[in-house]
């Protein structure tokens, strides 16, 4: 550069498309973060636990089929428990009335490995009923339920159920597998584990 020459001034302008590229990067980061959150949530203990085996206290007259597997789970009474799984799930979600022949929840059945049936029960938590009956309490005290997170502590006469529901739809999902014999059930998530154990120690 010769003496006295003036260096060109920077205009401060960014190259065309820089803003669009930055927005695209931020969008990509947000999408990856959301995908990672959903993956972690799906793998969390609330949604999936190590299969917990429960033996039935009754007898079954004949092997279960795809058509009878739902009834097999709803009427299954774990050894040492007072209620059937169908009754326990109704108590945990405040569903009433709770006739097994017209169950208030949605029950889905599919084949699983080892000759078992996978049974998923979806119930809408009746928050109004549970609050009115004092079965859940809100606030910051230990053991209180949170409508924001969907984590509930439902206290019945004999049991405290830890229930995880979708905070937007208020639906609680219970996942099981049942043996074709109808004498064994495996709880596959936290909600199902509470219904199988019917024990306050889970809370």
C-alpha positions in Angstrom: 0.0 0.0 0.0 1.5 3.4 -1.0 2.0 6.2 1.4 -1.1 8.3 1.9 -3.4 5.6 0.5 -6.6 5.1 2.5 -7.7 1.6 3.5 -11.2 0.7 2.3 -13.8 1.0 4.9 -15.8 -2.0 6.0 -19.4 -1.5 5.1 -20.5 -3.8 8.1 -22.8 -5.7 5.8 -23.1 -9.4 6.1 -23.1 -11.7 3.2 -26.5 -12.4 1.7 -28.2 -15.4 3.3 -26.4 -15.2 6.6 -29.5 -14.6 8.6 -31.3 -17.4 6.9 -28.4 -19.8 7.5 -28.3 -18.8 11.2 -32.1 -19.4 11.5 -31.7 -22.8 9.9 -28.9 -23.8 12.3 -31.0 -22.7 15.4 -33.9 -24.6 14.0 -31.8 -27.7 13.6 -30.4 -27.4 17.1 -33.9 -27.0 18.5 -35.2 -30.1 16.6 -32.2 -32.2 17.8 -32.8 -31.1 21.4 -36.5 -32.0 21.2 -35.7 -35.4 19.7 -33.1 -36.1 22.4 -35.6 -35.1 25.1 -38.3 -37.4 23.7 -35.8 -40.3 23.5 -34.7 -39.8 27.1 -38.3 -39.5 28.2 -39.2 -42.7 26.4 -36.4 -44.5 28.2 -37.1 -43.1 31.6 -38.2 -45.4 34.5 -41.7 -43.8 34.5 -42.4 -45.0 31.0 -40.4 -48.3 31.0 -39.3 -50.4 33.9 -37.6 -53.8 34.0 -40.4 -56.3 33.5 -41.8 -57.2 37.0 -43.4 -60.6 37.2 -46.6 -61.1 39.2 -48.3 -64.5 39.8 -52.0 -64.7 39.8 -54.0 -65.8 42.9 -56.7 -67.5 41.0 -57.0 -70.1 38.3 -57.8 -69.9 34.6 -60.1 -72.4 32.9 -58.5 -72.2 29.5 -55.5 -70.6 27.7 -55.9 -67.0 26.7 -56.4 -65.9 23.1 -56.0 -62.5 21.5 -59.8 -62.0 22.1 -59.6 -62.9 25.8 -56.2 -61.4 26.8 -57.7 -58.0 27.7 -60.2 -59.6 30.1 -57.3 -61.8 31.4 -55.4 -58.7 32.5 -58.4 -56.7 33.9 -59.5 -59.7 36.0 -56.0 -60.7 37.1 -55.6 -60.6 40.9 -51.9 -60.6 41.9 -50.9 -62.9 44.8 -51.1 -60.9 48.0 -53.3 -58.1 46.5 -56.9 -57.3 47.3 -58.0 -55.9 43.9 -57.9 -57.1 40.3 -55.7 -55.0 38.0 -58.8 -53.5 36.4 -60.1 -52.3 39.8 -56.6 -51.1 40.8 -56.3 -49.0 37.7 -59.7 -47.5 38.2 -58.7 -46.6 41.8 -55.4 -45.1 40.7 -57.1 -42.8 38.1 -60.4 -42.1 39.8 -62.4 -43.8 37.1 -65.9 -44.6 38.3 -68.0 -46.6 37.9 -65.7 -49.4 36.9 -67.5 -52.4 35.5 -65.2 -54.9 33.9 -67.7 -55.8 31.2 -67.8 -52.1 30.0 -64.4 -51.0 31.2 -64.0 -47.2 31.1 -60.5 -47.3 29.5 -59.2 -48.2 26.1 -57.6 -51.6 26.0 -55.2 -52.6 23.2 -53.9 -56.1 22.6 -51.1 -57.4 20.5 -48.8 -60.4 20.3 -45.5 -60.4 22.2 -42.5 -62.6 22.3 -42.6 -66.0 24.0 -46.3 -66.7 23.4 -47.3 -63.7 25.5 -49.8 -61.0 24.8 -49.0 -57.3 25.2 -51.9 -55.4 26.8 -51.9 -51.6 27.0 -54.7 -49.9 29.0 -55.3 -46.1 28.6 -57.4 -44.3 31.2 -58.3 -40.6 31.6 -57.5 -39.5 35.1 -60.6 -37.9 36.7 -58.8 -35.1 38.5 -62.0 -33.4 39.7 -63.1 -36.6 41.4 -59.7 -37.3 43.0 -59.4 -33.7 44.3 -63.0 -33.7 45.6 -62.4 -36.9 47.5 -59.0 -35.8 48.9 -57.2 -38.6 47.1 -54.7 -36.1 45.6 -53.4 -32.9 47.0 -51.6 -30.1 45.2 -48.9 -27.8 46.3 -45.2 -27.8 47.2 -45.4 -30.2 50.2 -43.6 -33.6 50.0 -45.9 -36.2 48.4 -48.1 -33.6 46.7 -49.2 -34.1 43.1 -48.3 -31.8 40.2 -50.7 -31.1 37.4 -47.9 -29.4 35.5 -45.7 -32.5 35.3 -48.5 -35.0 35.5 -46.9 -36.9 38.4 -49.6 -37.8 40.9 -49.7 -39.4 44.3 -53.2 -41.0 44.6 -54.1 -42.1 48.1 -56.9 -44.6 48.4 -58.2 -46.4 51.5 -55.4 -49.0 51.4 -52.9 -48.0 48.8 -50.9 -45.0 47.5 -50.5 -45.2 43.7 -47.7 -43.2 42.0 -49.4 -42.3 38.7 -47.8 -40.6 35.7 -50.3 -39.0 33.3 -49.9 -36.8 30.2 -50.4 -33.3 31.7 -52.3 -32.1 28.7 -54.6 -35.0 28.0 -54.7 -36.3 31.5 -54.3 -39.8 30.1 -52.4 -42.5 32.1 -51.0 -45.5 30.2 -50.5 -48.9 31.8 -48.4 -51.5 30.0 -48.4 -55.2 30.6 -47.6 -58.6 29.2 -49.6 -61.6 30.1 -48.7 -65.3 29.6 -51.0 -67.4 27.4 -51.8 -69.4 30.6 -53.3 -66.3 32.2 -51.4 -67.1 35.4 -48.5 -64.6 35.0 -48.4 -60.9 34.3 -45.4 -58.6 33.7 -45.7 -54.9 34.5 -43.7 -52.9 31.9 -44.0 -49.3 33.2 -44.4 -47.4 36.5 -48.2 -47.2 36.3 -48.6 -50.9 35.7 -46.1 -51.7 38.5 -48.3 -49.8 41.0 -51.4 -51.6 39.9 -49.6 -55.0 40.2 -48.0 -54.3 43.6 -50.9 -52.3 45.2 -48.3 -51.3 47.8 -47.7 -47.9 49.4 -44.0 -48.6 49.4 -43.8 -47.6 45.7 -44.7 -44.0 46.5 
